[in-house]
Amino acid sequence: MKNSQPHWKHFPFYTFLPNVVASILSCVMEVVGSSIAAHHVESDSAYKAYILFGEGAIQVGFLGSLSTVSTWVNELDGLSSRRLFYAYRYAVASVVISQLASIFVLGMYEIYGNGPLLL
């Protein structure tokens, strides 16, 4: 409903924001998992708990639900029916901002982290 306000009619900010936040949090979870893996043996219970709850529940469940890909595609379709420029602008902004935010998070871990990033 917020995306239909006149101010956001040509750029669905209220879908853009959750998608970018989900991308950032997904990278943060990878950093947490890498840090746990660097300090624990794979048979350790902390690593197993992270795999179950961190990757399973948070990354796949919560962040998968937060990042609304189907809504994003639907909004791209709606924007392209109004004006193709709006759809391209929204698509490029979504992908580029998410990738830059991910690079920033992973880069900060690479610079200041205390273990290898296991992707």
Biopython code that builds the backbone (N, CA, C, O; Angstrom):
import numpy as np
from Bio.PDB.StructureBuilder import StructureBuilder

atoms = [
    (1, "MET", "N", (0.817, -1.188, 0.000)),
    (1, "MET", "CA", (0.000, 0.000, 0.000)),
    (1, "MET", "C", (0.866, 1.258, 0.000)),
    (1, "MET", "O", (0.511, 2.260, -0.621)),
    (2, "LYS", "N", (2.000, 1.204, 0.697)),
    (2, "LYS", "CA", (2.878, 2.380, 0.741)),
    (2, "LYS", "C", (3.479, 2.674, -0.632)),
    (2, "LYS", "O", (3.722, 3.834, -0.966)),
    (3, "ASN", "N", (3.721, 1.625, -1.436)),
    (3, "ASN", "CA", (4.295, 1.838, -2.762)),
    (3, "ASN", "C", (3.338, 2.542, -3.710)),
    (3, "ASN", "O", (3.775, 3.086, -4.724)),
    (4, "SER", "N", (2.057, 2.548, -3.409)),
    (4, "SER", "CA", (1.084, 3.196, -4.294)),
    (4, "SER", "C", (0.943, 4.691, -4.013)),
    (4, "SER", "O", (0.228, 5.387, -4.735)),
    (5, "GLN", "N", (1.615, 5.193, -2.974)),
    (5, "GLN", "CA", (1.576, 6.626, -2.698)),
    (5, "GLN", "C", (2.252, 7.377, -3.848)),
    (5, "GLN", "O", (3.185, 6.850, -4.454)),
    (6, "PRO", "N", (1.810, 8.571, -4.154)),
    (6, "PRO", "CA", (2.342, 9.312, -5.307)),
    (6, "PRO", "C", (3.859, 9.483, -5.297)),
    (6, "PRO", "O", (4.496, 9.494, -6.350)),
    (7, "HIS", "N", (4.422, 9.615, -4.119)),
    (7, "HIS", "CA", (5.864, 9.835, -4.026)),
    (7, "HIS", "C", (6.660, 8.620, -4.496)),
    (7, "HIS", "O", (7.749, 8.776, -5.046)),
    (8, "TRP", "N", (6.129, 7.398, -4.285)),
    (8, "TRP", "CA", (6.835, 6.164, -4.624)),
    (8, "TRP", "C", (6.210, 5.434, -5.804)),
    (8, "TRP", "O", (6.510, 4.260, -6.022)),
    (9, "LYS", "N", (5.376, 6.077, -6.549)),
    (9, "LYS", "CA", (4.646, 5.425, -7.627)),
    (9, "LYS", "C", (5.556, 4.882, -8.730)),
    (9, "LYS", "O", (5.220, 3.877, -9.357)),
    (10, "HIS", "N", (6.702, 5.528, -8.981)),
    (10, "HIS", "CA", (7.600, 5.113, -10.049)),
    (10, "HIS", "C", (8.857, 4.410, -9.539)),
    (10, "HIS", "O", (9.724, 4.031, -10.327)),
    (11, "PHE", "N", (8.955, 4.239, -8.216)),
    (11, "PHE", "CA", (10.065, 3.495, -7.613)),
    (11, "PHE", "C", (9.549, 2.875, -6.325)),
    (11, "PHE", "O", (9.463, 3.562, -5.308)),
    (12, "PRO", "N", (9.200, 1.579, -6.345)),
    (12, "PRO", "CA", (8.613, 0.915, -5.162)),
    (12, "PRO", "C", (9.630, 0.746, -4.028)),
    (12, "PRO", "O", (10.210, -0.325, -3.848)),
    (13, "PHE", "N", (9.827, 1.809, -3.284)),
    (13, "PHE", "CA", (10.836, 1.832, -2.227)),
    (13, "PHE", "C", (10.551, 0.803, -1.134)),
    (13, "PHE", "O", (11.479, 0.242, -0.552)),
    (14, "TYR", "N", (9.287, 0.560, -0.860)),
    (14, "TYR", "CA", (8.937, -0.343, 0.246)),
    (14, "TYR", "C", (9.059, -1.817, -0.134)),
    (14, "TYR", "O", (8.805, -2.685, 0.702)),
    (15, "THR", "N", (9.430, -2.107, -1.335)),
    (15, "THR", "CA", (9.883, -3.447, -1.718)),
    (15, "THR", "C", (11.398, -3.439, -1.864)),
    (15, "THR", "O", (12.071, -4.413, -1.526)),
    (16, "PHE", "N", (11.920, -2.345, -2.364)),
    (16, "PHE", "CA", (13.364, -2.175, -2.524)),
    (16, "PHE", "C", (14.086, -2.320, -1.188)),
    (16, "PHE", "O", (15.076, -3.047, -1.098)),
    (17, "LEU", "N", (13.609, -1.646, -0.163)),
    (17, "LEU", "CA", (14.260, -1.648, 1.145)),
    (17, "LEU", "C", (14.361, -3.047, 1.770)),
    (17, "LEU", "O", (15.456, -3.426, 2.187)),
    (18, "PRO", "N", (13.276, -3.835, 1.855)),
    (18, "PRO", "CA", (13.418, -5.182, 2.418)),
    (18, "PRO", "C", (14.357, -6.076, 1.603)),
    (18, "PRO", "O", (15.064, -6.908, 2.172)),
    (19, "ASN", "N", (14.371, -5.913, 0.292)),
    (19, "ASN", "CA", (15.271, -6.715, -0.525)),
    (19, "ASN", "C", (16.730, -6.392, -0.237)),
    (19, "ASN", "O", (17.557, -7.299, -0.145)),
    (20, "VAL", "N", (17.053, -5.124, -0.095)),
    (20, "VAL", "CA", (18.430, -4.729, 0.212)),
    (20, "VAL", "C", (18.807, -5.173, 1.621)),
    (20, "VAL", "O", (19.913, -5.666, 1.839)),
    (21, "VAL", "N", (17.908, -5.003, 2.568)),
    (21, "VAL", "CA", (18.177, -5.423, 3.953)),
    (21, "VAL", "C", (18.384, -6.938, 4.018)),
    (21, "VAL", "O", (19.274, -7.399, 4.733)),
    (22, "ALA", "N", (17.594, -7.713, 3.298)),
    (22, "ALA", "CA", (17.762, -9.169, 3.280)),
    (22, "ALA", "C", (19.107, -9.549, 2.678)),
    (22, "ALA", "O", (19.746, -10.490, 3.148)),
    (23, "SER", "N", (19.538, -8.850, 1.667)),
    (23, "SER", "CA", (20.842, -9.106, 1.064)),
    (23, "SER", "C", (21.974, -8.828, 2.048)),
    (23, "SER", "O", (22.913, -9.615, 2.164)),
    (24, "ILE", "N", (21.879, -7.716, 2.744)),
    (24, "ILE", "CA", (22.903, -7.363, 3.736)),
    (24, "ILE", "C", (22.924, -8.382, 4.871)),
    (24, "ILE", "O", (23.993, -8.849, 5.263)),
    (25, "LEU", "N", (21.761, -8.727, 5.399)),
    (25, "LEU", "CA", (21.696, -9.687, 6.505)),
    (25, "LEU", "C", (22.159, -11.075, 6.092)),
    (25, "LEU", "O", (22.710, -11.814, 6.908)),
    (26, "SER", "N", (21.942, -11.431, 4.846)),
    (26, "SER", "CA", (22.442, -12.709, 4.351)),
    (26, "SER", "C", (23.969, -12.740, 4.367)),
    (26, "SER", "O", (24.570, -13.753, 4.724)),
    (27, "CYS", "N", (24.585, -11.638, 3.982)),
    (27, "CYS", "CA", (26.051, -11.552, 4.042)),
    (27, "CYS", "C", (26.552, -11.569, 5.486)),
    (27, "CYS", "O", (27.578, -12.176, 5.788)),
    (28, "VAL", "N", (25.830, -10.907, 6.357)),
    (28, "VAL", "CA", (26.198, -10.921, 7.775)),
    (28, "VAL", "C", (26.139, -12.351, 8.314)),
    (28, "VAL", "O", (27.010, -12.758, 9.083)),
    (29, "MET", "N", (25.130, -13.106, 7.921)),
    (29, "MET", "CA", (25.025, -14.499, 8.365)),
    (29, "MET", "C", (26.174, -15.343, 7.812)),
    (29, "MET", "O", (26.659, -16.244, 8.497)),
    (30, "GLU", "N", (26.611, -15.068, 6.598)),
    (30, "GLU", "CA", (27.775, -15.771, 6.043)),
    (30, "GLU", "C", (29.031, -15.443, 6.842)),
    (30, "GLU", "O", (29.869, -16.314, 7.075)),
    (31, "VAL", "N", (29.159, -14.196, 7.258)),
    (31, "VAL", "CA", (30.307, -13.800, 8.072)),
    (31, "VAL", "C", (30.266, -14.513, 9.419)),
    (31, "VAL", "O", (31.291, -15.007, 9.891)),
    (32, "VAL", "N", (29.100, -14.570, 10.036)),
    (32, "VAL", "CA", (28.950, -15.269, 11.312)),
    (32, "VAL", "C", (29.301, -16.749, 11.141)),
    (32, "VAL", "O", (30.028, -17.316, 11.956)),
    (33, "GLY", "N", (28.791, -17.356, 10.099)),
    (33, "GLY", "CA", (29.088, -18.767, 9.845)),
    (33, "GLY", "C", (30.555, -19.009, 9.582)),
    (33, "GLY", "O", (31.100, -20.018, 10.032)),
    (34, "SER", "N", (31.212, -18.112, 8.867)),
    (34, "SER", "CA", (32.635, -18.247, 8.592)),
    (34, "SER", "C", (33.453, -18.105, 9.870)),
    (34, "SER", "O", (34.433, -18.820, 10.076)),
    (35, "SER", "N", (33.043, -17.186, 10.712)),
    (35, "SER", "CA", (33.736, -17.008, 11.982)),
    (35, "SER", "C", (33.582, -18.240, 12.873)),
    (35, "SER", "O", (34.543, -18.672, 13.510)),
    (36, "ILE", "N", (32.399, -18.792, 12.916)),
    (36, "ILE", "CA", (32.174, -20.010, 13.706)),
    (36, "ILE", "C", (32.974, -21.161, 13.133)),
    (36, "ILE", "O", (33.583, -21.925, 13.883)),
    (37, "ALA", "N", (32.983, -21.299, 11.810)),
    (37, "ALA", "CA", (33.709, -22.392, 11.172)),
    (37, "ALA", "C", (35.217, -22.262, 11.380)),
    (37, "ALA", "O", (35.916, -23.271, 11.474)),
    (38, "ALA", "N", (35.722, -21.036, 11.451)),
    (38, "ALA", "CA", (37.155, -20.826, 11.638)),
    (38, "ALA", "C", (37.618, -21.221, 13.027)),
    (38, "ALA", "O", (38.778, -21.588, 13.217)),
    (39, "HIS", "N", (36.715, -21.148, 14.005)),
    (39, "HIS", "CA", (37.112, -21.414, 15.378)),
    (39, "HIS", "C", (36.618, -22.745, 15.934)),
    (39, "HIS", "O", (36.945, -23.101, 17.066)),
    (40, "HIS", "N", (35.852, -23.465, 15.168)),
    (40, "HIS", "CA", (35.310, -24.723, 15.656)),
    (40, "HIS", "C", (35.534, -25.820, 14.634)),
    (40, "HIS", "O", (35.642, -25.574, 13.432)),
    (41, "VAL", "N", (35.599, -26.995, 15.129)),
    (41, "VAL", "CA", (35.678, -28.164, 14.248)),
    (41, "VAL", "C", (34.263, -28.454, 13.768)),
    (41, "VAL", "O", (33.300, -28.161, 14.477)),
    (42, "GLU", "N", (34.121, -29.025, 12.575)),
    (42, "GLU", "CA", (32.785, -29.254, 12.019)),
    (42, "GLU", "C", (31.913, -30.151, 12.897)),
    (42, "GLU", "O", (30.687, -30.096, 12.801)),
    (43, "SER", "N", (32.515, -30.961, 13.735)),
    (43, "SER", "CA", (31.710, -31.819, 14.602)),
    (43, "SER", "C", (31.250, -31.084, 15.869)),
    (43, "SER", "O", (30.483, -31.634, 16.659)),
    (44, "ASP", "N", (31.703, -29.874, 16.057)),
    (44, "ASP", "CA", (31.341, -29.095, 17.235)),
    (44, "ASP", "C", (29.855, -28.733, 17.208)),
    (44, "ASP", "O", (29.286, -28.519, 16.138)),
    (45, "SER", "N", (29.242, -28.667, 18.361)),
    (45, "SER", "CA", (27.805, -28.394, 18.440)),
    (45, "SER", "C", (27.462, -26.959, 18.029)),
    (45, "SER", "O", (26.370, -26.717, 17.515)),
    (46, "ALA", "N", (28.369, -26.008, 18.245)),
    (46, "ALA", "CA", (28.094, -24.623, 17.835)),
    (46, "ALA", "C", (27.987, -24.528, 16.317)),
    (46, "ALA", "O", (27.132, -23.813, 15.794)),
    (47, "TYR", "N", (28.845, -25.239, 15.618)),
    (47, "TYR", "CA", (28.806, -25.224, 14.157)),
    (47, "TYR", "C", (27.541, -25.900, 13.654)),
    (47, "TYR", "O", (26.911, -25.415, 12.714)),
    (48, "LYS", "N", (27.166, -27.008, 14.265)),
    (48, "LYS", "CA", (25.931, -27.705, 13.868)),
    (48, "LYS", "C", (24.700, -26.840, 14.134)),
    (48, "LYS", "O", (23.768, -26.816, 13.330)),
    (49, "ALA", "N", (24.699, -26.140, 15.249)),
    (49, "ALA", "CA", (23.569, -25.260, 15.572)),
    (49, "ALA", "C", (23.480, -24.119, 14.571)),
    (49, "ALA", "O", (22.385, -23.727, 14.167)),
    (50, "TYR", "N", (24.635, -23.581, 14.166)),
    (50, "TYR", "CA", (24.612, -22.518, 13.168)),
    (50, "TYR", "C", (24.049, -23.027, 11.844)),
    (50, "TYR", "O", (23.240, -22.349, 11.211)),
    (51, "ILE", "N", (24.468, -24.201, 11.430)),
    (51, "ILE", "CA", (23.976, -24.763, 10.166)),
    (51, "ILE", "C", (22.460, -24.913, 10.223)),
    (51, "ILE", "O", (21.764, -24.565, 9.268)),
    (52, "LEU", "N", (21.951, -25.425, 11.329)),
    (52, "LEU", "CA", (20.515, -25.654, 11.458)),
    (52, "LEU", "C", (19.742, -24.342, 11.578)),
    (52, "LEU", "O", (18.797, -24.106, 10.825)),
    (53, "PHE", "N", (20.137, -23.496, 12.515)),
    (53, "PHE", "CA", (19.361, -22.285, 12.784)),
    (53, "PHE", "C", (19.822, -21.093, 11.948)),
    (53, "PHE", "O", (18.990, -20.341, 11.439)),
    (54, "GLY", "N", (21.117, -20.914, 11.800)),
    (54, "GLY", "CA", (21.625, -19.771, 11.058)),
    (54, "GLY", "C", (21.346, -19.867, 9.576)),
    (54, "GLY", "O", (20.741, -18.973, 8.985)),
    (55, "GLU", "N", (21.793, -20.963, 8.976)),
    (55, "GLU", "CA", (21.581, -21.104, 7.540)),
    (55, "GLU", "C", (20.169, -21.559, 7.217)),
    (55, "GLU", "O", (19.554, -21.067, 6.271)),
    (56, "GLY", "N", (19.660, -22.487, 7.993)),
    (56, "GLY", "CA", (18.328, -23.016, 7.699)),
    (56, "GLY", "C", (17.210, -22.057, 8.043)),
    (56, "GLY", "O", (16.461, -21.622, 7.169)),
    (57, "ALA", "N", (17.099, -21.730, 9.304)),
    (57, "ALA", "CA", (15.963, -20.924, 9.759)),
    (57, "ALA", "C", (16.093, -19.457, 9.361)),
    (57, "ALA", "O", (15.136, -18.859, 8.869)),
    (58, "ILE", "N", (17.257, -18.885, 9.570)),
    (58, "ILE", "CA", (17.381, -17.440, 9.336)),
    (58, "ILE", "C", (17.591, -17.129, 7.859)),
    (58, "ILE", "O", (16.829, -16.357, 7.276)),
    (59, "GLN", "N", (18.633, -17.732, 7.237)),
    (59, "GLN", "CA", (18.928, -17.377, 5.851)),
    (59, "GLN", "C", (17.857, -17.860, 4.880)),
    (59, "GLN", "O", (17.350, -17.080, 4.074)),
    (60, "VAL", "N", (17.518, -19.120, 4.952)),
    (60, "VAL", "CA", (16.542, -19.651, 3.998)),
    (60, "VAL", "C", (15.123, -19.250, 4.382)),
    (60, "VAL", "O", (14.340, -18.850, 3.521)),
    (61, "GLY", "N", (14.788, -19.352, 5.647)),
    (61, "GLY", "CA", (13.424, -19.063, 6.083)),
    (61, "GLY", "C", (13.110, -17.586, 6.173)),
    (61, "GLY", "O", (12.353, -17.051, 5.362)),
    (62, "PHE", "N", (13.693, -16.928, 7.162)),
    (62, "PHE", "CA", (13.354, -15.526, 7.415)),
    (62, "PHE", "C", (13.811, -14.602, 6.284)),
    (62, "PHE", "O", (13.011, -13.829, 5.756)),
    (63, "LEU", "N", (15.087, -14.677, 5.911)),
    (63, "LEU", "CA", (15.595, -13.762, 4.882)),
    (63, "LEU", "C", (15.029, -14.104, 3.508)),
    (63, "LEU", "O", (14.880, -13.219, 2.665)),
    (64, "GLY", "N", (14.717, -15.360, 3.275)),
    (64, "GLY", "CA", (14.059, -15.733, 2.023)),
    (64, "GLY", "C", (12.663, -15.142, 1.933)),
    (64, "GLY", "O", (12.206, -14.764, 0.855)),
    (65, "SER", "N", (11.990, -15.066, 3.076)),
    (65, "SER", "CA", (10.660, -14.450, 3.098)),
    (65, "SER", "C", (10.752, -12.927, 3.032)),
    (65, "SER", "O", (9.900, -12.270, 2.435)),
    (66, "LEU", "N", (11.785, -12.380, 3.646)),
    (66, "LEU", "CA", (11.949, -10.925, 3.638)),
    (66, "LEU", "C", (12.261, -10.399, 2.243)),
    (66, "LEU", "O", (11.746, -9.359, 1.833)),
    (67, "SER", "N", (13.098, -11.116, 1.528)),
    (67, "SER", "CA", (13.418, -10.679, 0.162)),
    (67, "SER", "C", (12.301, -11.152, -0.759)),
    (67, "SER", "O", (12.180, -12.344, -1.043)),
    (68, "THR", "N", (11.521, -10.246, -1.204)),
    (68, "THR", "CA", (10.293, -10.562, -1.934)),
    (68, "THR", "C", (10.543, -10.543, -3.441)),
    (68, "THR", "O", (10.222, -9.568, -4.119)),
    (69, "VAL", "N", (11.116, -11.624, -3.953)),
    (69, "VAL", "CA", (11.466, -11.689, -5.370)),
    (69, "VAL", "C", (10.215, -11.684, -6.241)),
    (69, "VAL", "O", (10.188, -11.020, -7.277)),
    (70, "SER", "N", (9.193, -12.405, -5.841)),
    (70, "SER", "CA", (7.979, -12.439, -6.663)),
    (70, "SER", "C", (7.325, -11.061, -6.730)),
    (70, "SER", "O", (6.825, -10.667, -7.784)),
    (71, "THR", "N", (7.322, -10.329, -5.624)),
    (71, "THR", "CA", (6.773, -8.975, -5.634)),
    (71, "THR", "C", (7.658, -8.056, -6.475)),
    (71, "THR", "O", (7.161, -7.194, -7.199)),
    (72, "TRP", "N", (8.968, -8.249, -6.372)),
    (72, "TRP", "CA", (9.907, -7.451, -7.160)),
    (72, "TRP", "C", (9.643, -7.625, -8.657)),
    (72, "TRP", "O", (9.590, -6.645, -9.399)),
    (73, "VAL", "N", (9.478, -8.866, -9.093)),
    (73, "VAL", "CA", (9.204, -9.136, -10.510)),
    (73, "VAL", "C", (7.844, -8.576, -10.912)),
    (73, "VAL", "O", (7.702, -8.019, -12.000)),
    (74, "ASN", "N", (6.850, -8.716, -10.050)),
    (74, "ASN", "CA", (5.524, -8.170, -10.330)),
    (74, "ASN", "C", (5.587, -6.642, -10.471)),
    (74, "ASN", "O", (4.950, -6.071, -11.355)),
    (75, "GLU", "N", (6.345, -5.998, -9.609)),
    (75, "GLU", "CA", (6.466, -4.546, -9.701)),
    (75, "GLU", "C", (7.250, -4.124, -10.934)),
    (75, "GLU", "O", (6.949, -3.094, -11.537)),
    (76, "LEU", "N", (8.256, -4.910, -11.317)),
    (76, "LEU", "CA", (8.966, -4.620, -12.570)),
    (76, "LEU", "C", (8.010, -4.694, -13.760)),
    (76, "LEU", "O", (8.072, -3.875, -14.677)),
    (77, "ASP", "N", (7.134, -5.683, -13.725)),
    (77, "ASP", "CA", (6.150, -5.824, -14.795)),
    (77, "ASP", "C", (5.201, -4.623, -14.813)),
    (77, "ASP", "O", (4.907, -4.079, -15.877)),
    (78, "GLY", "N", (4.729, -4.217, -13.647)),
    (78, "GLY", "CA", (3.835, -3.064, -13.567)),
    (78, "GLY", "C", (4.504, -1.769, -13.997)),
    (78, "GLY", "O", (3.899, -0.937, -14.672)),
    (79, "LEU", "N", (5.769, -1.607, -13.595)),
    (79, "LEU", "CA", (6.497, -0.399, -13.995)),
    (79, "LEU", "C", (6.760, -0.377, -15.494)),
    (79, "LEU", "O", (6.695, 0.679, -16.121)),
    (80, "SER", "N", (7.055, -1.526, -16.064)),
    (80, "SER", "CA", (7.344, -1.574, -17.501)),
    (80, "SER", "C", (6.100, -1.290, -18.333)),
    (80, "SER", "O", (6.204, -0.819, -19.466)),
    (81, "SER", "N", (4.918, -1.576, -17.773)),
    (81, "SER", "CA", (3.701, -1.262, -18.521)),
    (81, "SER", "C", (3.433, 0.247, -18.535)),
    (81, "SER", "O", (2.783, 0.756, -19.448)),
    (82, "ARG", "N", (3.938, 0.964, -17.515)),
    (82, "ARG", "CA", (3.787, 2.424, -17.487)),
    (82, "ARG", "C", (4.860, 3.092, -18.341)),
    (82, "ARG", "O", (4.568, 3.888, -19.233)),
    (83, "ARG", "N", (6.102, 2.746, -18.044)),
    (83, "ARG", "CA", (7.224, 3.304, -18.790)),
    (83, "ARG", "C", (8.422, 2.390, -18.559)),
    (83, "ARG", "O", (8.761, 2.097, -17.412)),
    (84, "LEU", "N", (9.049, 1.949, -19.606)),
    (84, "LEU", "CA", (10.139, 0.985, -19.524)),
    (84, "LEU", "C", (11.318, 1.525, -18.714)),
    (84, "LEU", "O", (12.007, 0.760, -18.039)),
    (85, "PHE", "N", (11.548, 2.813, -18.776)),
    (85, "PHE", "CA", (12.644, 3.425, -18.023)),
    (85, "PHE", "C", (12.496, 3.186, -16.523)),
    (85, "PHE", "O", (13.482, 2.909, -15.841)),
    (86, "TYR", "N", (11.275, 3.291, -16.007)),
    (86, "TYR", "CA", (11.044, 3.085, -14.572)),
    (86, "TYR", "C", (11.420, 1.669, -14.155)),
    (86, "TYR", "O", (12.017, 1.467, -13.097)),
    (87, "ALA", "N", (11.075, 0.699, -14.978)),
    (87, "ALA", "CA", (11.385, -0.698, -14.665)),
    (87, "ALA", "C", (12.894, -0.935, -14.672)),
    (87, "ALA", "O", (13.429, -1.569, -13.763)),
    (88, "TYR", "N", (13.576, -0.428, -15.692)),
    (88, "TYR", "CA", (15.028, -0.602, -15.748)),
    (88, "TYR", "C", (15.728, 0.109, -14.604)),
    (88, "TYR", "O", (16.665, -0.431, -14.017)),
    (89, "ARG", "N", (15.287, 1.300, -14.286)),
    (89, "ARG", "CA", (15.894, 2.047, -13.182)),
    (89, "ARG", "C", (15.743, 1.292, -11.863)),
    (89, "ARG", "O", (16.692, 1.187, -11.085)),
    (90, "TYR", "N", (14.552, 0.772, -11.623)),
    (90, "TYR", "CA", (14.286, 0.024, -10.389)),
    (90, "TYR", "C", (15.082, -1.270, -10.343)),
    (90, "TYR", "O", (15.638, -1.615, -9.300)),
    (91, "ALA", "N", (15.146, -1.991, -11.455)),
    (91, "ALA", "CA", (15.886, -3.258, -11.501)),
    (91, "ALA", "C", (17.377, -3.032, -11.286)),
    (91, "ALA", "O", (18.004, -3.720, -10.481)),
    (92, "VAL", "N", (17.937, -2.077, -12.001)),
    (92, "VAL", "CA", (19.372, -1.802, -11.871)),
    (92, "VAL", "C", (19.701, -1.298, -10.467)),
    (92, "VAL", "O", (20.687, -1.734, -9.872)),
    (93, "ALA", "N", (18.902, -0.401, -9.939)),
    (93, "ALA", "CA", (19.146, 0.111, -8.583)),
    (93, "ALA", "C", (19.082, -1.014, -7.556)),
    (93, "ALA", "O", (19.919, -1.077, -6.656)),
    (94, "SER", "N", (18.109, -1.890, -7.678)),
    (94, "SER", "CA", (17.974, -2.999, -6.724)),
    (94, "SER", "C", (19.189, -3.913, -6.754)),
    (94, "SER", "O", (19.739, -4.255, -5.707)),
    (95, "VAL", "N", (19.606, -4.304, -7.937)),
    (95, "VAL", "CA", (20.731, -5.232, -8.055)),
    (95, "VAL", "C", (22.042, -4.560, -7.659)),
    (95, "VAL", "O", (22.831, -5.142, -6.914)),
    (96, "VAL", "N", (22.282, -3.363, -8.139)),
    (96, "VAL", "CA", (23.558, -2.693, -7.865)),
    (96, "VAL", "C", (23.699, -2.342, -6.391)),
    (96, "VAL", "O", (24.753, -2.589, -5.806)),
    (97, "ILE", "N", (22.677, -1.780, -5.781)),
    (97, "ILE", "CA", (22.754, -1.413, -4.361)),
    (97, "ILE", "C", (22.928, -2.655, -3.490)),
    (97, "ILE", "O", (23.717, -2.635, -2.545)),
    (98, "SER", "N", (22.210, -3.725, -3.788)),
    (98, "SER", "CA", (22.359, -4.970, -3.018)),
    (98, "SER", "C", (23.758, -5.543, -3.160)),
    (98, "SER", "O", (24.349, -5.981, -2.173)),
    (99, "GLN", "N", (24.295, -5.547, -4.370)),
    (99, "GLN", "CA", (25.641, -6.072, -4.585)),
    (99, "GLN", "C", (26.693, -5.204, -3.894)),
    (99, "GLN", "O", (27.618, -5.732, -3.277)),
    (100, "LEU", "N", (26.565, -3.896, -3.988)),
    (100, "LEU", "CA", (27.526, -3.011, -3.318)),
    (100, "LEU", "C", (27.480, -3.171, -1.801)),
    (100, "LEU", "O", (28.518, -3.171, -1.139)),
    (101, "ALA", "N", (26.285, -3.307, -1.261)),
    (101, "ALA", "CA", (26.160, -3.524, 0.184)),
    (101, "ALA", "C", (26.775, -4.856, 0.587)),
    (101, "ALA", "O", (27.424, -4.952, 1.629)),
    (102, "SER", "N", (26.576, -5.879, -0.228)),
    (102, "SER", "CA", (27.165, -7.191, 0.054)),
    (102, "SER", "C", (28.688, -7.134, -0.020)),
    (102, "SER", "O", (29.378, -7.689, 0.836)),
    (103, "ILE", "N", (29.202, -6.469, -1.033)),
    (103, "ILE", "CA", (30.654, -6.320, -1.162)),
    (103, "ILE", "C", (31.224, -5.571, 0.034)),
    (103, "ILE", "O", (32.305, -5.904, 0.521)),
    (104, "PHE", "N", (30.504, -4.564, 0.506)),
    (104, "PHE", "CA", (30.964, -3.812, 1.676)),
    (104, "PHE", "C", (31.033, -4.712, 2.904)),
    (104, "PHE", "O", (32.047, -4.724, 3.602)),
    (105, "VAL", "N", (29.974, -5.461, 3.177)),
    (105, "VAL", "CA", (29.947, -6.329, 4.364)),
    (105, "VAL", "C", (31.043, -7.387, 4.279)),
    (105, "VAL", "O", (31.793, -7.581, 5.235)),
    (106, "LEU", "N", (31.137, -8.067, 3.146)),
    (106, "LEU", "CA", (32.145, -9.111, 3.001)),
    (106, "LEU", "C", (33.558, -8.521, 2.977)),
    (106, "LEU", "O", (34.498, -9.148, 3.466)),
    (107, "GLY", "N", (33.710, -7.338, 2.421)),
    (107, "GLY", "CA", (35.014, -6.680, 2.421)),
    (107, "GLY", "C", (35.459, -6.286, 3.817)),
    (107, "GLY", "O", (36.635, -6.413, 4.155)),
    (108, "MET", "N", (34.524, -5.807, 4.631)),
    (108, "MET", "CA", (34.866, -5.452, 6.011)),
    (108, "MET", "C", (35.301, -6.688, 6.794)),
    (108, "MET", "O", (36.216, -6.622, 7.616)),
    (109, "TYR", "N", (34.649, -7.800, 6.536)),
    (109, "TYR", "CA", (35.070, -9.029, 7.215)),
    (109, "TYR", "C", (36.449, -9.462, 6.716)),
    (109, "TYR", "O", (37.286, -9.910, 7.500)),
    (110, "GLU", "N", (36.677, -9.327, 5.423)),
    (110, "GLU", "CA", (37.973, -9.706, 4.870)),
    (110, "GLU", "C", (39.093, -8.861, 5.473)),
    (110, "GLU", "O", (40.184, -9.366, 5.741)),
    (111, "ILE", "N", (38.818, -7.574, 5.685)),
    (111, "ILE", "CA", (39.836, -6.673, 6.236)),
    (111, "ILE", "C", (39.997, -6.861, 7.742)),
    (111, "ILE", "O", (41.116, -6.979, 8.241)),
    (112, "TYR", "N", (38.876, -6.887, 8.465)),
    (112, "TYR", "CA", (38.927, -6.889, 9.925)),
    (112, "TYR", "C", (38.575, -8.222, 10.571)),
    (112, "TYR", "O", (38.670, -8.352, 11.792)),
    (113, "GLY", "N", (38.175, -9.204, 9.794)),
    (113, "GLY", "CA", (37.757, -10.493, 10.345)),
    (113, "GLY", "C", (38.915, -11.277, 10.911)),
    (113, "GLY", "O", (40.082, -10.931, 10.721)),
    (114, "ASN", "N", (38.573, -12.326, 11.602)),
    (114, "ASN", "CA", (39.613, -13.120, 12.247)),
    (114, "ASN", "C", (39.630, -14.577, 11.781)),
    (114, "ASN", "O", (40.047, -15.461, 12.530)),
    (115, "GLY", "N", (39.193, -14.826, 10.586)),
    (115, "GLY", "CA", (39.229, -16.174, 10.056)),
    (115, "GLY", "C", (38.909, -16.162, 8.577)),
    (115, "GLY", "O", (38.452, -15.150, 8.045)),
    (116, "PRO", "N", (39.143, -17.266, 7.915)),
    (116, "PRO", "CA", (38.878, -17.293, 6.480)),
    (116, "PRO", "C", (37.377, -17.271, 6.178)),
    (116, "PRO", "O", (36.570, -17.849, 6.907)),
    (117, "LEU", "N", (37.034, -16.605, 5.108)),
    (117, "LEU", "CA", (35.638, -16.576, 4.669)),
    (117, "LEU", "C", (35.421, -17.777, 3.766)),
    (117, "LEU", "O", (35.977, -17.846, 2.670)),
    (118, "LEU", "N", (34.620, -18.712, 4.222)),
    (118, "LEU", "CA", (34.407, -19.954, 3.501)),
    (118, "LEU", "C", (33.115, -19.870, 2.722)),
    (118, "LEU", "O", (32.053, -20.177, 3.264)),
    (119, "LEU", "N", (33.173, -19.468, 1.480)),
    (119, "LEU", "CA", (31.964, -19.362, 0.668)),
    (119, "LEU", "C", (31.765, -20.576, -0.168)),
    (119, "LEU", "O", (30.791, -20.656, -0.916)),
]
sb = StructureBuilder()
sb.init_structure("model")
sb.init_model(0)
sb.init_chain("A")
sb.init_seg("    ")
for serial, (resi, resn, name, xyz) in enumerate(atoms, 1):
    if name == "N":
        sb.init_residue(resn, " ", resi, " ")
    sb.init_atom(name, np.array(xyz, "f"), 0.0, 1.0, " ", f" {name:<3s}", serial, name[0])
structure = sb.get_structure()
